[in-house]
Amino acid sequence: METSALWAPVAKQSVSLVERGGRGWTVSVDSHGDADCPICGTRSKSRHGSYIRSLQDLPAQGTAVLIRARVSRWLCRNDQCERRTFAERRPDLATPRARRTTRMAGIVRLFGHAVGGRPAERLLARLGMALGHTTILRHVKCGASGGSATLRVAGIDDWAWKKGTTYGTMIVDLERRQVVDVLADRSADSIAEWLRGHPEVEIVSRDRAGLYADGARQGAPQARQIADRFHLLLNFREAVERQLGGLGPPIRRGPPSLANDDVDPTVTLTGDQPRVSEAERQALTRQGRDADRQVLFDQIRALYDADVTIKDIAKQLGLGLRRVQRWVRLIELPARNAMAPKPCTPAYYGAYLEARWAEGVTAVKVLLAEISQRGYTGSHSHLARFLAPWRMAITTMPADPSCQLQTEARIPPQMAAQDPMTGRRISSLTAAALCVKPRGEMTPRQIVNVDLLKATSAEFATMRGLAMRFAGLLRGSDIGKLDVWLRDARHCGLHAIRSFVRKLRQDIDAVRNAILEPWSNGQVEGQINRLKTLKRAMYGRASVELLRARMMPLN
């Protein structure tokens, strides 16, 4: 009897029989002693009856173990209690209505939380615990915790349920580095409602999204908001890209003196330049890309004809190997593929539009009304972009040379800087990335390109100085320097930078807190990467409830 008590799974249980069957071991367990009523807590010694519970337990050397536990039913002697009989509760053995012991349920939750449903099913079967993947996932959902009991610093960011269409929200405890909750939508109302349920929140770290700012103001007016420093630099880089891409007008006045050694003091600024329309900019950009593509194709053909290997061509020009292999088989560079016209595209009605254009009807609204009657389902802006080259052809063919000079002046000057290694023009995207990158983190090739951009573009030199000063502000803690930087950036004469400053002032309190406080959304970004990994491992078919259960720590 003493040996049986030592082999018992929990206290007040004794092993009466152990036998080996066809499927594994069967352990019969009897209970002894009294029990407490789960409703009123009155201890009872009056046994009413018993029944058998079959519980799956941890395997023994890879062999399944089944516990047949005899559970007693007791009479409640409290006349005021609504329960007349009750079954004894053994939470250390198994929870009510469970089919597995508590210790096995913990192992199942651990496997499911770590690797998911079907991988855990295969692993547990190898260990002697045969369970279906749906059962494993149900254990994971039941074992998910509710996050931290008290939350002081919350990090909020969005995650893509379906990129470009549906987004959710993740909330992270930045002090404990744990996920607190995963919301199924991205809205100010849901954030405000969640924060109202957590009045202990003192600090909210977020990105530059306005809806999170509104939600934090509504749900936690007592909390200080912090704009994430990474997103601040990202927004500045995007402003630099817009300016270098020709979306804004060039410099209109001389910039203030920037106290930064990275800016070339000998660079002078250009005078007034007329602004170019969006359609003209896109047409010019498309022509430039086609010209660059043709030049690159000619270089590949020339090197290949000179018996240079494909691998060396790719290495010399900085291209992918498959692209070079595909182009060396061509005699002439084919035109880019164009989408077949559909009723939702203006090209579908190209013949009719050409006839009406030749008759002198050039108003977009008039043409839109006419082709809409013929079945056009596209937008006004789509038709305007389609007609922009026709309109530009009229404006770029003046009768006298003086008008020709005026027309050419409308075209914004493109950056003439070329990468000395590839001979290709440096794109606005690459230039913007180099503009905000510290010189100490650059490669020798990037340093050469930055110096070349500063020498050929006054806009780039000005924005480079502002970028280095802005990055230094975010690493420091001097609020006074922020006001000086905002004043200098507002008077720099660059449209995109001035727009960035205007939006920065709308969120100035959160920007100041980003300089003073050490918190950032780095932890949230890391947790979102983990969520993406789990979501892809489950083939994107997991529900929000399951994602929340696997993201949160186990109980």
Secondary structure, DSSP 4 states (H G I P E B T S, - for coil): -HHHHHT-SSTTEEEEEEEE-SSEEEEEEEE-S-EE-TTT--EE--EEEEEEEEEEEEEETTEEEEEEEEEEEEE---TT-S-SEEEPP-TTT--TT-SB-HHHHHHHHHHHHHH-HHHHHHHHHHTT----HHHHHHHHHHTB----SS-SEEEEEEEEEETTTEEEEEEEETTTTEEEEEESS--HHHHHHHHHT-TT--EEEE-S-HHHHHHHHHH-TTSEEEE-HHHHHHHHHHHHHHHHTTSS----SPPPPP--TTS-TT-------PPPPHHHHHHHHHHHHHHHHHHHHHHHHHHHHTT--HHHHHHHHT--HHHHHHHTT-SSPPPPP-PPP-TTSGGGGHHHHHHHHHTT---HHHHHHHHHHTT--S-HHHHHHHHHHHHHHHHT--SSHHHHHHHHHHSPPPP--B-TTT-PBPPHHHHHHHHTS-GGG--HHHHHHHHHHHHH-HHHHHHHHHHHHHHHHHHS--HHHHHHHHHHHHTS--HHHHHHHHHHHHTHHHHHHHHH----SHHHHHHHHHHHHHHHHTTT---HHHHHHHHSPB-
